[in-house]
Amino acid sequence: MKNDFAKKLTGFFTEYLSAERGVSPNTMRSYGAAFAAFLDFMNIKKKVDAEKLALEDVNRKNILDYLSWIQTEKGCSISTRNQRLAAIHAFCRYMQYEDVARLQQWQEVLGIKIKKTVRATMNHLSLDGVKALLGQIPRNTERGRRDLAMLSLLYETGARVQELIDLRPVDVNLSRPCYVTLFGKGSKKRIVPIQDAQVAILKEYMNENNLLESRMNQRPLFQNDRGEKLTGAGITYILKNYAAMARNSTENLIPDKISPHCLRHSKAMHL
């Protein structure tokens, strides 16, 4: 059947990844991008239209050619290449049980190795660097108090940026023992205690924005001017602005490159 690929790919996303595995929205987007690029590759380089693509086309040679194409012609990094391969591997593991007749084909694709990358030295802040960074945030403005609550909580909990984005008031417990509930990759839940200083910052921010009221329980804890969730890019932009200010006033405390993950790594270094 020439439409067998479309049917199985739909099942992979809607039944397997979403319903059975419960993968995160970020993983779904990453896998979707991998297969969108594969469809482009098959159309451009193999002259096979998306509606004519069959399961037999998802073979070792085509996947190797696809991975080479996204690196050499599309300019993707080794890291992106490996992410695309991870999506293909996940599909092939799923297909081992959905299409046993092609088991050898799926295992041949699963045999394609990821490429090793040279890991860059991870930047992190010292305790003085964290104090210098947070010290740049003005407390006399509403936005400043939001940014202080957000960035200090990001450091305090060692949260991933997506975990911070997804926080709601209902996930914050300000009664002893005080903690926040974070939902990570695959909807995994973890409870992280927060210290008194952080509790005071959060209480002030949440009280000011009526986020302690039960009707606000499901709203984003940190919102933009339109009352929507902040994005990862938005939080990174805010962080970089304060980092630039701190860099100008304190020498050698703020690395040239900084990101939300840098705060997560810094917290791990300080434990």
KEGUZA-635903 format. One line per field, with one value per residue: residue number from 1; residue in one letter; x, y, z of N, C-alpha, C in turn. Coordinates in Angstrom, 3 decimals. Each point is the difference from the previous one (the first is absolute). Layout:
N
nr = [NUM/...]
rest = [a/...]
nx = [X/...]
ny = [Y/...]
nz = [Z/...]
cax = [X/...]
cay = [Y/...]
caz = [Z/...]
cx = [X/...]
cy = [Y/...]
cz = [Z/...]
//
This chain:
271
nr = [1/2/3/4/5/6/7/8/9/10/11/12/13/14/15/16/17/18/19/20/21/22/23/24/25/26/27/28/29/30/31/32/33/34/35/36/37/38/39/40/41/42/43/44/45/46/47/48/49/50/51/52/53/54/55/56/57/58/59/60/61/62/63/64/65/66/67/68/69/70/71/72/73/74/75/76/77/78/79/80/81/82/83/84/85/86/87/88/89/90/91/92/93/94/95/96/97/98/99/100/101/102/103/104/105/106/107/108/109/110/111/112/113/114/115/116/117/118/119/120/121/122/123/124/125/126/127/128/129/130/131/132/133/134/135/136/137/138/139/140/141/142/143/144/145/146/147/148/149/150/151/152/153/154/155/156/157/158/159/160/161/162/163/164/165/166/167/168/169/170/171/172/173/174/175/176/177/178/179/180/181/182/183/184/185/186/187/188/189/190/191/192/193/194/195/196/197/198/199/200/201/202/203/204/205/206/207/208/209/210/211/212/213/214/215/216/217/218/219/220/221/222/223/224/225/226/227/228/229/230/231/232/233/234/235/236/237/238/239/240/241/242/243/244/245/246/247/248/249/250/251/252/253/254/255/256/257/258/259/260/261/262/263/264/265/266/267/268/269/270/271]
rest = [m/k/n/d/f/a/k/k/l/t/g/f/f/t/e/y/l/s/a/e/r/g/v/s/p/n/t/m/r/s/y/g/a/a/f/a/a/f/l/d/f/m/n/i/k/k/k/v/d/a/e/k/l/a/l/e/d/v/n/r/k/n/i/l/d/y/l/s/w/i/q/t/e/k/g/c/s/i/s/t/r/n/q/r/l/a/a/i/h/a/f/c/r/y/m/q/y/e/d/v/a/r/l/q/q/w/q/e/v/l/g/i/k/i/k/k/t/v/r/a/t/m/n/h/l/s/l/d/g/v/k/a/l/l/g/q/i/p/r/n/t/e/r/g/r/r/d/l/a/m/l/s/l/l/y/e/t/g/a/r/v/q/e/l/i/d/l/r/p/v/d/v/n/l/s/r/p/c/y/v/t/l/f/g/k/g/s/k/k/r/i/v/p/i/q/d/a/q/v/a/i/l/k/e/y/m/n/e/n/n/l/l/e/s/r/m/n/q/r/p/l/f/q/n/d/r/g/e/k/l/t/g/a/g/i/t/y/i/l/k/n/y/a/a/m/a/r/n/s/t/e/n/l/i/p/d/k/i/s/p/h/c/l/r/h/s/k/a/m/h/l]
nx = [0.850/-0.305/-1.125/0.713/0.919/-0.887/-0.585/1.148/0.363/-1.241/-0.012/1.201/-0.493/-1.148/0.391/1.146/0.458/-1.182/-0.684/0.899/0.827/-0.969/0.621/1.000/-0.646/1.095/-0.142/-1.288/0.344/0.937/-0.812/-0.936/0.943/0.355/-1.279/-0.222/1.186/-0.369/-1.214/0.583/0.817/-0.996/-0.624/0.960/0.494/-1.113/-0.567/-0.197/-1.205/-0.415/-0.965/1.180/0.380/0.803/-0.414/-0.002/-0.460/-0.490/1.012/0.960/-0.010/-1.336/0.011/0.975/-0.644/-1.108/0.661/0.559/-1.199/-0.551/1.110/0.155/-1.291/-0.473/1.262/-0.626/0.012/1.080/-0.188/-0.297/1.084/0.568/-0.547/0.305/1.195/-0.016/-0.557/0.913/0.937/-0.613/-0.117/1.269/0.253/-0.802/0.634/0.974/-0.935/0.004/1.247/-0.325/-0.745/0.141/0.023/0.541/-0.949/-0.880/0.498/-0.016/-1.164/-0.465/0.649/-0.637/1.259/-0.123/0.202/1.245/-0.304/0.717/-0.098/-0.679/0.971/-0.681/-0.567/0.498/-0.894/0.889/0.051/1.187/0.196/-0.578/0.681/1.074/-0.347/-0.417/1.173/0.017/-0.802/-0.685/-0.117/0.233/0.040/-1.186/0.536/0.661/-1.107/-0.626/0.908/-0.043/-1.319/-0.036/0.961/-0.428/-1.248/0.361/0.730/-0.905/-0.810/0.913/-1.084/-0.498/0.347/-0.224/0.675/0.830/0.046/0.020/0.737/-0.894/-0.815/-0.795/1.063/-0.390/0.724/-0.658/-0.650/0.520/0.792/0.726/-0.687/0.613/-1.026/1.057/-0.396/0.826/1.066/-0.903/-0.283/1.303/-0.523/0.489/0.142/0.125/0.644/-0.573/1.043/0.128/1.241/0.016/-0.450/0.792/0.935/-0.276/-0.085/1.019/0.651/-0.313/0.225/1.056/0.123/-0.496/1.232/-0.310/-0.796/-0.958/-0.651/1.174/-0.476/-0.753/0.119/0.717/0.958/0.700/-0.490/-0.282/0.158/-0.123/0.641/0.959/0.245/1.051/0.814/0.619/-0.313/-1.224/0.042/0.509/-0.874/-0.926/0.396/0.117/-1.137/-0.434/0.342/-0.460/-1.042/-0.081/0.176/-0.791/-0.627/0.136/1.276/0.057/-1.194/-0.189/-0.225/0.776/-0.161/-1.270/-0.589/-1.303/0.526/0.619/-1.179/-0.562/0.976/-0.177/-1.317/0.167/0.748/-1.069/-0.543]
ny = [-1.205/0.916/-0.133/-1.153/0.726/0.661/-1.167/-0.623/0.998/0.052/-1.329/0.142/1.071/-0.423/-1.225/-0.168/1.076/0.397/-1.057/-0.787/0.757/0.827/0.062/0.813/1.184/0.246/-1.198/0.247/1.240/-0.503/-0.977/0.928/0.790/-1.091/-0.303/1.252/-0.001/-1.164/0.506/1.118/-0.736/-0.807/1.168/0.696/-0.949/-0.558/1.199/-0.152/0.237/0.890/0.233/-0.108/0.605/-1.043/-0.960/-0.610/1.258/-0.423/-0.014/-0.850/-0.331/0.046/-0.655/-0.793/-0.101/-0.210/-0.781/-0.533/-0.051/-0.320/-0.752/-0.615/-0.218/-0.445/-0.393/-1.153/0.255/-0.535/0.953/0.860/-0.398/0.006/1.204/0.287/-0.534/0.679/0.935/-0.194/-0.036/1.031/0.508/-0.315/0.456/1.023/0.140/-0.282/0.608/1.086/-0.251/-1.141/0.034/1.257/-0.942/-0.679/0.526/-0.171/-1.207/-0.036/0.630/-0.835/-0.657/1.029/0.326/0.507/1.256/-0.207/0.792/1.053/-0.361/1.119/0.731/-0.564/1.130/0.519/0.427/0.798/-0.225/0.597/-0.840/-0.981/0.384/0.083/-1.152/-0.625/0.506/-0.347/-0.895/0.991/0.346/1.157/-1.011/-0.056/0.430/0.901/0.159/0.034/0.782/0.691/-0.072/0.302/0.912/0.538/-0.204/0.472/0.884/0.444/-0.266/0.660/0.728/-0.860/0.696/-1.166/-0.549/1.035/-0.101/-1.302/0.671/-0.437/0.943/-0.926/0.200/1.111/-0.566/1.043/-1.112/0.059/-0.885/1.052/-0.097/-0.336/-0.278/-0.620/0.250/-1.048/-0.521/-0.264/1.245/-0.248/-0.326/1.169/-0.218/1.329/-0.178/1.044/0.826/0.477/0.316/-1.182/-0.556/0.848/-0.270/-1.301/0.081/0.845/-0.760/-1.135/0.605/0.609/-1.221/-0.041/-0.504/0.561/0.627/-0.783/1.078/0.298/-1.077/0.044/1.251/0.478/-0.527/-0.116/1.239/0.096/1.061/-1.094/-0.276/-0.191/-1.300/0.207/0.325/-1.088/0.444/0.221/-1.139/-0.587/0.695/-0.278/-1.270/0.016/0.658/-0.756/-1.037/0.676/0.322/-1.259/-0.360/1.029/-0.516/-1.258/0.018/-0.802/0.507/0.618/-1.254/-0.051/-1.309/0.360/-0.961/-0.265/-0.808/1.152/0.531/-0.897/0.177/1.306/-0.226/-0.835/0.987/0.678/-1.128]
nz = [0.000/-0.902/0.694/0.047/-0.584/-0.720/-0.178/-0.205/-0.782/-0.477/-0.067/-0.556/-0.629/-0.497/-0.280/-0.634/-0.663/-0.474/-0.420/-0.613/-0.695/-0.354/-1.189/0.257/0.027/0.724/0.572/0.137/0.376/0.794/0.385/0.167/0.513/0.684/0.157/0.359/0.614/0.543/0.161/0.444/0.762/0.342/0.177/0.637/0.797/0.451/-0.155/1.309/-0.491/0.912/-0.910/-0.600/1.083/-0.042/0.805/-1.181/-0.082/1.159/-0.837/0.286/-1.293/-0.052/1.149/-0.423/-1.158/0.693/0.840/-1.061/-0.560/1.181/0.003/-1.165/-0.226/1.136/0.207/0.236/1.287/0.556/0.910/-0.993/-0.655/1.184/0.149/-1.264/0.231/1.140/-0.762/-0.963/0.936/0.586/-1.222/-0.233/1.224/-0.261/-1.179/0.852/0.726/-0.784/-0.414/0.580/-1.091/0.418/0.907/-0.991/-0.764/0.985/0.157/-1.329/0.055/0.920/-0.946/-0.528/0.137/1.216/-0.359/0.349/1.009/-0.278/1.267/-0.182/0.517/0.979/-0.383/1.095/0.864/0.571/1.305/-0.075/-1.021/0.700/1.087/-0.798/-0.546/1.090/0.375/-1.283/0.548/-0.570/1.260/-0.595/-0.863/-0.551/-1.139/0.684/0.714/-1.184/-0.575/1.134/0.093/-1.287/-0.084/1.137/-0.422/-1.178/0.680/0.845/-1.017/-0.738/-0.258/-0.862/-1.067/-0.638/1.012/-0.109/-1.317/0.282/0.885/0.904/0.413/-0.548/-0.766/0.600/0.950/0.516/0.351/1.205/-0.598/-0.314/-1.135/-1.111/-0.780/-0.492/-1.243/-0.033/-0.611/-0.950/0.381/0.160/1.179/0.413/1.284/-0.070/1.133/0.584/0.044/1.240/-0.412/-0.606/1.102/0.661/-0.915/0.063/1.330/-0.001/-0.867/0.616/1.150/-0.527/-0.536/1.254/-0.002/1.173/-0.872/0.475/-0.406/0.541/0.643/-1.093/0.386/-1.022/0.705/-1.105/-0.152/-1.321/-0.736/-0.763/1.144/-0.936/-0.165/0.749/-0.987/-0.423/-1.226/0.486/0.679/-1.078/-0.700/0.912/0.060/-1.317/0.080/1.000/-0.741/-1.049/0.739/0.442/-1.270/-0.203/1.049/-0.382/0.175/-1.049/0.258/-1.159/-0.374/-1.086/0.139/0.035/0.657/-0.090/-0.919/-0.242/0.289/-0.783/-0.887/0.141/0.072/-1.031/-0.473/0.453/-0.399]
cax = [-0.850/0.826/-0.307/0.236/0.887/-0.795/-0.850/0.836/0.600/-1.064/-0.148/1.199/-0.123/-1.246/-0.297/1.171/0.723/-0.879/-0.850/0.695/1.259/-0.214/1.201/-0.207/-0.243/1.265/0.401/-0.916/0.405/1.278/-0.253/-0.728/0.973/0.831/-0.718/-0.261/1.235/0.130/-0.908/0.646/1.134/-0.487/-0.591/1.021/1.152/-0.395/-1.140/-1.160/-0.931/-0.425/-1.152/0.412/1.038/-0.388/0.853/1.242/0.920/0.698/1.024/1.310/0.662/-0.682/0.217/1.391/0.044/-0.736/0.838/1.083/-0.597/-0.319/1.254/0.806/-0.757/-0.870/0.828/-0.335/1.117/0.005/-1.026/-1.305/0.011/-0.281/-1.399/-0.813/0.164/-0.740/-1.404/-0.108/0.179/-1.222/-0.996/0.362/-0.279/-1.454/-0.376/0.407/-1.158/-1.129/0.251/1.009/0.495/1.166/0.825/1.398/0.120/-0.021/1.211/1.112/-0.030/0.376/1.437/0.720/0.524/0.072/1.358/0.524/0.244/0.911/-0.797/0.593/0.059/-1.240/0.167/-0.844/0.232/0.335/-1.026/0.081/-0.555/-1.462/-0.414/0.181/-1.045/-1.310/0.075/-0.295/-1.443/-0.655/-1.149/-0.988/-0.936/-0.749/0.730/1.210/-0.344/-0.248/1.279/0.722/-0.643/0.208/1.397/0.466/-0.603/0.698/1.250/-0.275/-0.517/0.747/-1.007/0.149/-0.785/-1.372/-0.664/-0.362/-1.069/-1.249/-0.468/-1.250/-0.098/-0.367/1.201/0.841/-0.505/0.688/-0.155/1.065/1.268/-0.200/0.608/-0.674/-0.100/0.435/-0.349/1.098/-0.156/-0.887/-0.937/0.496/-0.210/0.934/-0.284/1.255/-0.159/0.501/0.425/-0.839/0.199/-0.720/-1.428/-0.386/-0.038/-1.161/-1.228/-0.200/-0.361/-1.294/-1.019/-0.158/-0.661/-1.226/0.222/-0.303/-1.439/-0.250/-0.423/1.192/0.845/0.458/0.647/1.466/0.579/0.723/-0.731/0.429/-0.936/-1.316/-0.534/0.305/1.273/1.243/0.663/1.407/0.761/-0.285/0.720/1.419/0.204/-0.029/1.213/1.176/0.002/0.539/1.395/0.797/0.100/0.910/1.331/0.549/0.275/0.865/0.904/0.341/-0.982/-1.058/0.600/-0.414/-1.208/-0.840/-1.313/-0.699/0.642/1.177/-0.440/-0.239/1.321/0.607/-0.587/0.570/1.383/0.022/-0.571]
cay = [1.205/1.188/0.961/-0.633/0.856/1.078/-0.580/-0.391/1.191/0.618/-0.811/0.228/1.282/0.210/-1.100/-0.473/1.058/0.828/-0.737/-1.046/0.455/1.280/0.812/1.435/0.753/0.286/-1.208/-0.133/0.973/-0.433/-1.147/0.494/0.673/-1.036/-0.648/1.013/0.100/-1.242/0.115/0.925/-0.703/-1.013/0.703/0.741/-0.804/-1.327/0.210/-0.737/0.907/-0.441/-0.904/-1.275/-0.591/-1.303/-0.455/-0.535/1.111/0.316/-1.028/0.459/0.871/1.290/0.735/0.482/1.106/1.108/0.587/0.704/1.170/1.092/0.596/0.611/0.949/0.843/0.678/-0.384/-0.416/-1.414/-0.152/-0.062/-1.277/-1.066/0.138/-0.529/-1.455/-0.513/-0.093/-1.147/-1.200/-0.222/-0.519/-1.367/-0.873/-0.172/-0.819/-1.392/-0.736/0.275/-0.565/-1.031/-0.519/0.803/0.135/0.210/1.386/0.914/-0.194/0.593/1.444/0.172/-0.205/1.236/0.562/1.451/0.529/0.601/1.438/0.545/0.789/1.276/0.212/0.612/1.208/0.104/1.173/-0.176/0.570/1.453/0.309/-0.069/1.196/1.161/-0.062/0.314/1.351/0.984/0.046/1.016/-0.469/1.082/-0.077/-1.262/-0.943/-0.375/-0.977/-1.264/-0.558/-0.473/-1.243/-1.019/-0.413/-0.568/-1.338/-0.829/-0.418/-0.685/-1.351/-0.714/-0.457/0.227/1.185/-0.396/-0.261/1.312/0.530/-0.743/0.154/0.704/0.277/-1.200/-0.806/0.657/-0.131/0.984/-0.382/-0.943/0.245/0.715/-0.691/0.103/-1.259/0.177/-1.086/-0.047/-0.756/-1.142/0.341/-0.473/1.007/0.025/1.029/0.660/0.945/1.364/0.629/1.097/1.218/-0.192/0.025/1.403/0.615/-0.535/0.489/1.391/0.009/-0.629/0.839/1.192/-0.356/-0.744/-1.396/-0.826/-0.273/-1.326/0.118/0.168/-1.187/-0.645/0.988/-0.081/0.718/1.135/0.347/1.182/1.127/-0.422/-0.992/-1.334/-0.564/0.441/-1.027/-0.195/1.091/1.204/-0.075/0.154/1.421/0.718/-0.382/0.596/1.443/0.212/-0.455/1.077/1.056/-0.475/-0.092/1.361/0.538/-0.921/-0.676/-1.430/-0.797/-0.441/-0.532/0.672/-0.662/-0.406/-0.506/-0.564/-1.239/0.399/0.113/-1.370/-0.600/0.703/-0.536/-1.332/0.180/0.593/-0.928]
caz = [0.000/-0.118/1.056/1.298/0.794/0.597/1.050/1.141/0.605/0.789/1.206/0.824/0.706/0.749/0.911/0.744/0.716/0.818/0.935/0.761/0.585/0.659/-0.152/0.170/-1.234/-0.672/-0.717/-1.138/-1.030/-0.542/-0.865/-1.165/-0.869/-0.615/-1.088/-1.029/-0.770/-0.764/-1.143/-0.940/-0.603/-0.940/-1.137/-0.739/-0.428/-0.487/-0.899/0.501/0.659/1.331/-0.065/-0.598/0.852/0.570/1.091/-0.555/-0.249/1.249/0.076/0.477/-0.985/-0.057/1.251/-0.024/-0.968/0.636/1.041/-0.689/-0.656/0.926/0.453/-1.060/-0.828/0.827/0.997/1.374/0.845/0.394/1.035/-0.668/-0.727/0.970/0.413/-1.106/0.016/1.162/-0.399/-0.909/0.817/0.782/-0.934/-0.370/1.150/-0.018/-1.144/0.211/0.508/-0.876/-1.325/0.269/-1.276/-0.395/1.196/-0.366/-0.486/1.146/0.784/-0.753/0.265/1.403/0.102/-0.349/1.237/0.171/-0.137/1.209/-0.070/1.003/0.935/0.403/1.446/0.471/0.811/1.187/0.833/1.410/0.876/-0.160/-1.311/0.119/0.751/-0.872/-1.030/0.584/0.541/-1.047/-0.275/0.835/0.790/0.104/-1.124/-0.042/-0.847/0.711/1.043/-0.705/-0.458/1.174/0.433/-1.035/-0.145/1.270/0.109/-0.976/0.645/1.278/-0.214/-1.030/-0.961/-1.431/-0.354/-0.315/1.275/0.541/-0.856/0.239/1.372/0.297/1.435/0.751/0.172/1.007/1.369/0.824/1.411/0.351/-0.688/-1.254/-1.149/-1.296/-0.719/-1.381/-0.913/-0.952/-1.238/0.163/1.075/1.287/1.047/1.132/1.004/0.353/1.119/-0.209/1.244/0.484/-0.796/-1.263/0.331/0.183/-1.331/-0.707/0.632/-0.413/-1.420/-0.227/0.623/-0.829/-1.257/0.331/-0.341/1.166/-0.031/-0.565/-1.402/-0.818/0.206/-1.229/-0.866/0.052/1.134/-0.572/-1.208/-0.734/0.099/-0.499/0.920/-0.504/0.448/-0.618/-0.792/0.327/-0.606/0.774/1.273/-0.326/-0.299/1.282/0.724/-0.644/0.280/1.348/-0.015/-0.598/1.015/1.052/-0.585/-0.070/1.336/0.751/-0.920/0.105/0.733/-0.912/-1.233/-1.238/-0.482/1.130/-0.395/1.162/0.430/0.776/1.400/0.471/0.227/1.131/1.233/0.218/0.440/1.344/0.981]
cx = [0.878/-0.290/0.252/0.885/-0.798/-0.835/0.819/0.635/-1.026/-0.216/1.153/-0.151/-1.224/-0.279/1.201/0.654/-0.896/-0.727/0.781/1.237/-0.155/1.202/-0.349/-0.315/1.284/0.489/-0.876/0.403/1.304/-0.180/-0.748/0.928/0.870/-0.703/-0.398/1.228/0.220/-0.906/0.587/1.135/-0.466/-0.586/1.083/1.066/-0.389/-1.207/-1.215/-0.891/-0.482/-1.137/0.352/1.045/-0.520/0.968/1.333/1.025/0.771/1.041/1.354/0.660/-0.642/0.235/1.429/0.151/-0.681/0.866/1.175/-0.508/-0.259/1.270/0.708/-0.751/-0.892/0.757/-0.328/1.256/-0.072/-1.086/-1.390/-0.123/-0.358/-1.437/-0.928/0.079/-0.762/-1.480/-0.224/0.133/-1.269/-1.101/0.290/-0.201/-1.493/-0.407/0.435/-1.171/-1.240/0.132/1.137/0.605/1.240/0.969/1.466/0.236/0.064/1.272/1.235/0.058/0.426/1.497/0.825/0.393/-0.150/1.445/0.427/0.261/0.996/-0.806/0.745/0.002/-1.255/0.300/-0.880/0.421/0.470/-1.149/0.000/-0.580/-1.520/-0.524/0.110/-1.087/-1.351/-0.031/-0.279/-1.502/-0.667/-1.211/-1.111/-0.937/-0.686/0.740/1.275/-0.282/-0.354/1.319/0.819/-0.572/0.330/1.448/0.559/-0.567/0.668/1.304/-0.280/-0.392/0.848/-0.910/0.495/-0.910/-1.444/-0.789/-0.451/-1.169/-1.349/-0.548/-1.299/-0.030/-0.321/1.220/0.939/-0.658/0.809/-0.232/1.043/-0.489/-0.235/0.721/-0.735/0.011/0.322/-0.389/1.011/-0.319/-0.855/-0.991/0.433/-0.062/1.098/-0.317/1.314/-0.255/0.549/0.241/-0.856/0.140/-0.754/-1.505/-0.481/-0.123/-1.235/-1.307/-0.302/-0.478/-1.399/-1.129/-0.291/-0.808/-1.232/0.129/-0.206/-1.484/-0.245/-0.397/1.196/0.892/0.617/0.651/1.516/0.527/0.735/-0.564/0.665/-1.071/-1.403/-0.639/0.239/1.299/1.161/0.585/1.437/0.865/-0.195/0.753/1.501/0.336/0.058/1.284/1.228/0.083/0.599/1.462/0.907/0.196/1.004/1.438/0.672/0.410/0.917/0.853/0.125/-0.996/-1.070/0.640/-0.546/-1.290/-0.788/-1.379/-0.715/0.652/1.255/-0.367/-0.254/1.329/0.681/-0.529/0.587/1.431/0.063/-0.546/1.100]
cy = [1.245/1.042/-0.581/0.861/1.087/-0.523/-0.340/1.213/0.741/-0.758/0.202/1.269/0.044/-1.084/-0.353/1.101/0.747/-0.799/-0.976/0.518/1.307/0.923/1.484/0.668/0.305/-1.200/-0.215/0.948/-0.432/-1.175/0.433/0.677/-1.016/-0.635/0.988/0.157/-1.250/0.022/0.929/-0.691/-0.994/0.633/0.617/-0.909/-1.352/0.064/-0.861/0.974/-0.593/-1.012/-1.363/-0.730/-1.272/-0.391/-0.538/1.090/0.412/-1.085/0.619/0.974/1.370/0.828/0.528/1.175/1.248/0.700/0.769/1.299/1.137/0.652/0.773/1.071/0.936/0.682/-0.339/-0.454/-1.495/-0.254/-0.117/-1.299/-1.143/0.054/-0.566/-1.527/-0.616/-0.158/-1.199/-1.309/-0.318/-0.593/-1.466/-0.975/-0.298/-0.980/-1.459/-0.871/0.197/-0.700/-1.020/-0.532/0.755/0.181/0.270/1.437/0.975/-0.131/0.535/1.514/0.277/-0.190/1.220/0.711/1.526/0.428/0.627/1.483/0.389/0.915/1.267/0.104/0.752/1.219/-0.093/1.222/-0.418/0.546/1.522/0.431/-0.012/1.243/1.247/0.060/0.422/1.414/1.084/0.220/1.021/-0.560/1.033/0.054/-1.355/-1.043/-0.477/-1.041/-1.353/-0.666/-0.546/-1.328/-1.137/-0.497/-0.584/-1.398/-0.971/-0.531/-0.865/-1.455/-0.814/-0.521/0.162/1.161/-0.374/-0.307/1.304/0.592/-0.626/0.147/0.802/0.302/-1.236/-0.894/0.561/-0.148/0.922/-0.212/-1.058/-1.453/0.609/-0.712/0.388/-1.381/0.258/-1.218/0.002/-0.810/-1.239/0.181/-0.563/1.122/-0.090/1.190/0.578/0.987/1.374/0.659/1.225/1.266/-0.084/0.050/1.445/0.709/-0.455/0.518/1.426/0.073/-0.555/0.812/1.225/-0.283/-0.886/-1.501/-0.944/-0.341/-1.311/0.063/0.114/-1.244/-0.572/0.974/-0.225/0.804/1.249/0.292/1.179/1.089/-0.349/-1.057/-1.430/-0.510/0.716/-1.158/-0.174/1.111/1.292/0.025/0.168/1.462/0.826/-0.269/0.690/1.500/0.285/-0.450/1.082/1.144/-0.396/-0.045/1.367/0.535/-0.886/-0.792/-1.494/-0.850/-0.599/-0.516/0.718/-0.585/-0.496/-0.389/-0.492/-1.285/0.288/0.146/-1.375/-0.680/0.650/-0.537/-1.364/0.100/0.477/-0.934/-0.697]
cz = [0.000/1.070/1.386/0.892/0.716/1.161/1.237/0.687/0.852/1.306/0.968/0.827/0.910/1.030/0.881/0.818/0.972/1.072/0.876/0.714/0.767/-0.103/0.070/-1.333/-0.760/-0.801/-1.218/-1.123/-0.671/-0.958/-1.262/-0.997/-0.729/-1.195/-1.094/-0.891/-0.850/-1.236/-1.060/-0.744/-1.060/-1.253/-0.883/-0.598/-0.604/-0.940/0.378/0.758/1.320/-0.070/-0.591/0.854/0.665/1.120/-0.508/-0.284/1.251/0.229/0.342/-0.980/-0.051/1.257/0.070/-0.959/0.573/1.047/-0.602/-0.623/0.972/0.545/-1.100/-0.786/0.815/1.131/1.442/0.751/0.272/1.041/-0.621/-0.786/0.936/0.496/-1.066/-0.035/1.173/-0.333/-0.915/0.777/0.793/-0.879/-0.340/1.162/0.091/-1.108/0.134/0.443/-0.871/-1.354/0.111/-1.297/-0.477/1.173/-0.341/-0.474/1.164/0.827/-0.719/0.213/1.439/0.216/-0.383/1.294/0.039/-0.170/1.312/-0.230/1.086/0.893/0.392/1.521/0.450/0.861/1.231/0.802/1.382/0.840/-0.095/-1.343/0.012/0.721/-0.864/-1.061/0.565/0.568/-1.023/-0.188/0.910/0.733/0.070/-1.199/0.007/-0.825/0.692/1.072/-0.613/-0.385/1.168/0.483/-0.971/-0.034/1.292/0.194/-0.970/0.594/1.230/-0.210/-0.968/-1.092/-1.437/-0.377/-0.323/1.264/0.639/-0.768/0.354/1.419/0.072/1.500/0.833/0.258/1.075/1.366/0.912/1.490/0.329/-0.026/-1.387/-1.148/-1.284/-0.640/-1.458/-0.823/-1.141/-1.235/0.251/1.122/1.356/1.025/1.044/0.888/0.490/1.144/-0.374/1.356/0.331/-0.845/-1.318/0.228/0.121/-1.347/-0.761/0.573/-0.442/-1.441/-0.221/0.599/-0.852/-1.257/0.197/-0.299/1.178/0.076/-0.746/-1.474/-0.946/0.007/-1.271/-0.980/0.006/1.189/-0.479/-1.389/-0.713/0.113/-0.473/0.895/-0.440/0.615/-0.676/-0.809/0.478/-0.545/0.787/1.319/-0.225/-0.269/1.287/0.781/-0.576/0.247/1.374/0.080/-0.578/0.991/1.089/-0.500/-0.044/1.367/0.836/-0.980/0.340/0.788/-0.918/-1.293/-1.231/-0.549/1.205/-0.515/1.249/0.498/0.815/1.479/0.603/0.337/1.207/1.319/0.323/0.529/1.449/1.077/0.797]
//
